[in-house]
Amino acid sequence: MSLTNPPVKEESSEATDEVEDDPQVDLTHGNRKVWLVKFTEEMYNAWVDSPPGTELGTMKLYTDS
């Protein structure tokens, strides 16, 4: 079994807020690969409460404000 990238989809000139329900959607942010992860509420709460430097805390994204 080989893993391949999904076909590249043509970008529309119209902006949309819709997100396709497709686990193979290729997303980028600042030329970096972005992965969407669905958390259960319990996992999300553990992630929010975890301090930086811990296993869950290293997954947090920080932005300049």
FIRO-689802 format. One line per 2 residues: number of its first residue (from 1); their letters; for each residue y, x, z of N, C-alpha, C. Coordinates in steps of 0.02 Angstrom, whole numbers, always signed. Example, Ala and Ser with C-alpha at 12.3 -4.5 7.8 and 13.67 -1.06 7.14 Angstrom:
2
1 = as = -284,+660,+390,-225,+615,+390,-165,+660,+390; -112,+642,+354,-53,+684,+357,+2,+645,+394
END
This chain:
65
1 = ms = -59,+42,+0,+0,+0,+0,+62,+45,+0; +108,+32,-44,+169,+71,-45,+229,+26,-29
3 = lt = +278,+56,+4,+338,+20,+21,+392,+37,-30; +424,-14,-56,+477,-3,-104,+538,-42,-83
5 = np = +596,-22,-107,+657,-59,-94,+657,-122,-135; +687,-176,-108,+692,-237,-146,+739,-228,-205
7 = pv = +734,-270,-256,+780,-264,-313,+852,-272,-290; +897,-236,-322,+968,-241,-306,+994,-306,-334
9 = ke = +1030,-343,-291,+1058,-407,-311,+1130,-397,-335; +1148,-433,-386,+1216,-430,-411,+1263,-460,-359
11 = es = +1320,-426,-347,+1368,-451,-299,+1412,-504,-333; +1426,-556,-296,+1469,-609,-321,+1541,-592,-306
13 = se = +1587,-614,-348,+1658,-602,-335,+1684,-651,-283; +1645,-703,-267,+1666,-751,-217,+1639,-731,-149
15 = at = +1683,-732,-98,+1663,-715,-30,+1623,-774,-1; +1574,-757,+40,+1535,-809,+72,+1515,-787,+142
17 = de = +1509,-835,+187,+1488,-821,+255,+1413,-832,+263; +1380,-854,+210,+1309,-868,+214,+1269,-804,+217
19 = ve = +1218,-803,+258,+1172,-746,+262,+1104,-772,+241; +1074,-738,+193,+1009,-758,+169,+957,-747,+223
21 = dd = +909,-791,+227,+854,-784,+275,+799,-741,+243; +815,-678,+233,+770,-632,+198,+768,-566,+235
23 = pq = +710,-548,+263,+705,-486,+302,+716,-424,+260; +714,-429,+195,+723,-371,+151,+794,-363,+125
25 = vd = +842,-402,+153,+911,-397,+130,+936,-327,+146; +966,-294,+97,+992,-227,+106,+1065,-231,+125
27 = lt = +1082,-212,+186,+1151,-214,+210,+1175,-144,+225; +1239,-131,+211,+1267,-66,+228,+1334,-77,+262
29 = hg = +1354,-27,+303,+1419,-27,+336,+1443,+45,+336; +1497,+58,+303,+1522,+126,+299,+1471,+173,+268
31 = nr = +1438,+150,+215,+1386,+189,+180,+1326,+206,+224; +1316,+169,+278,+1258,+179,+321,+1216,+117,+319
33 = kv = +1151,+125,+324,+1104,+69,+325,+1114,+29,+389; +1114,-36,+384,+1121,-81,+441,+1059,-123,+446
35 = wl = +1030,-126,+506,+970,-166,+517,+988,-225,+560; +966,-284,+540,+976,-344,+580,+914,-355,+621
37 = vk = +924,-365,+686,+868,-374,+732,+879,-440,+769; +828,-481,+770,+832,-544,+806,+803,-534,+876
39 = ft = +845,-545,+927,+824,-539,+996,+810,-607,+1026; +762,-609,+1072,+755,-669,+1113,+813,-666,+1163
41 = ee = +828,-721,+1196,+882,-722,+1245,+869,-672,+1301; +806,-667,+1322,+788,-620,+1376,+799,-547,+1354
43 = my = +780,-531,+1293,+791,-463,+1267,+865,-449,+1259; +903,-498,+1235,+975,-489,+1226,+1009,-475,+1293
45 = na = +992,-514,+1344,+1022,-504,+1411,+1005,-436,+1439; +943,-412,+1429,+924,-346,+1452,+964,-292,+1414
47 = wv = +975,-303,+1350,+1013,-255,+1309,+1086,-252,+1331; +1117,-311,+1342,+1187,-314,+1363,+1197,-279,+1430
49 = ds = +1149,-287,+1476,+1156,-259,+1543,+1134,-186,+1549; +1108,-157,+1496,+1083,-89,+1501,+1139,-38,+1494
51 = pp = +1140,+14,+1537,+1192,+64,+1533,+1181,+112,+1474; +1235,+140,+1447,+1228,+189,+1392,+1184,+248,+1415
53 = gt = +1145,+274,+1369,+1101,+330,+1384,+1030,+309,+1401; +1020,+244,+1414,+953,+219,+1426,+922,+201,+1359
55 = el = +857,+187,+1360,+823,+171,+1297,+857,+113,+1261; +873,+59,+1297,+907,+3,+1265,+980,+18,+1253
57 = gt = +1011,+55,+1299,+1083,+70,+1293,+1100,+111,+1231; +1053,+151,+1207,+1066,+193,+1148,+1070,+151,+1085
59 = mk = +1046,+89,+1088,+1049,+45,+1029,+1118,+12,+1022; +1161,+18,+1072,+1226,-16,+1069,+1271,+18,+1018
61 = ly = +1309,-23,+984,+1357,+3,+935,+1426,+0,+967; +1463,+53,+959,+1531,+56,+987,+1580,+57,+929
63 = td = +1636,+22,+938,+1687,+20,+886,+1753,+43,+916; +1796,+69,+874,+1863,+88,+897,+1904,+24,+905
65 = s = +1936,+16,+963,+1977,-43,+972,+2050,-24,+980
END
